[in-house]
Amino acid sequence: NERVHSNVHQAVIQYVQLTQEIVDKDGRYIIILGFLHNIKCTLVNVYAPNIGQAKFLSRLKVILSQFSADPIFIGGDFNLVSDPAVDRSSPPLPSDRTLSVAFRELKKSLAMSEIWRVVNPCVPE
């Protein structure tokens, strides 16, 4: 999505010394490599598809593993609930378990924490 790319780029460029920008051809992610306050890091904005999230997360895990030597900050919309038992008011959907596992694998492989869940372990997202 060109508009998302432009907005992210304008917001980030004033704080990050940009060294490389990788934009998904389908508009699903933007990866910005650079320096934030002289610390080398990777910033990622994600807009996961509504269908095929587990496959997308697996692909994203492989892509981001290239940059795991430096801190990675990810934000965006993953189109899933990370903990169906907490986040759904209705019974979990059949796909919830698969997506929760895929999301946990992504976080584990990159040694990442979901800040919302750390601060709000029992509050629905």
N, C-alpha and C positions, 0 to 999 in steps of 0.2 A: 504494500500500500504506500504510494508515493507521499501522501499527506502525513502518515505516521512517520515515515522516514525523515521528512523535512522538519517536523516538530521535534522529534528526538534529537536530530542533528543540531538544531538551533539551541535547544535547552542544554545540551551537553558541551557544546564547543566552547562555551564561556568558562567552563571549569576544568576541562580535560585537554591535555596536550595530546592531540590525536596522532597516532602512528599508523593505524590501519582501520578500515571500516569494511565489514562484510555484511552484505544485504542478501537475504534469501530471495531467490528468483520468484517464489510464490508469496512473498511478503509476510512470512511467518516469523521471522526474527531479524534483528539487527544486532551485530556484534561489533562493539567498538573497543579497539585496543589502544591503550595510551597510558598517560601518567596523570593521576589525580593527586594533587599536592605532592608531586615528585615521587609518588609510589606507583610502580608499574601495576596495572590492573586491566581487567576485562569487564566491560559493561554489556549486558545483554537485555534486549527488550523482546519479549515473546508474545505472539498471538497464536496460540495453538488452534488447530482445526476442531470443529465440533465432532467430527467423525475421524477415527483413526489416530486418536491421541496417543495410544500406547506405542504405535509405530513411530510417530513423530518424536516422542520422548526418547526412544531408543536411538533414533538418528541424531537428535540434539545432544545426547550423552556422548556419542562418538565424536561429534564436531567439537564440543566444548572440552573434551579430554585433552585436546591439543594445547589448550591454554591453562591447564590446571596448575602449572607451576606458580602462577601469580593469583592474587585474589580475584574471584569472580563474583560480580553482583548481578543478580537476575531479577527482573521485574516483568510484569505483564499479566496476561490472561492465559492460564493453562487450560481453561475449559474443563475443569474437573474439580472434585472435592478431595482434599488430601486425607481427610478422616471422615468417612461417611457416617460413622456412629455419632460423631459430634456435629458435623456440618449439615446433615439432612434431618428435616423435621418429619419426613415420611420414611418408610422403610428404604434401605439402600437399593439402588438399581443393580441389576446383574453385572453391569460393566464396572461398577464402582471398585470392586476388589482388584480387578486387573489394572485399572488406572492408578489406584492407590499404590499398588506394588511397583508399577513402572515409575511413578513419581518418587517413591522412596529410593528406588535403585538409582535414579538420576542424582538425587541429593547425596546418597551414600558414596557414589563413585566420584563425586566432586568434593566430598567432605564439606557439604553445605548444610546450613540450618535454615529452616523456614521461620523467620523472625516472628511473624504473627503467632504461630503455634507455640513458640518458645515463651513469648510474653503472655499469651492467652491459651493455655493448654486445654481448657474445657469450654471455651466460648465459641459458638458457631461463627464461622467465617462468612 
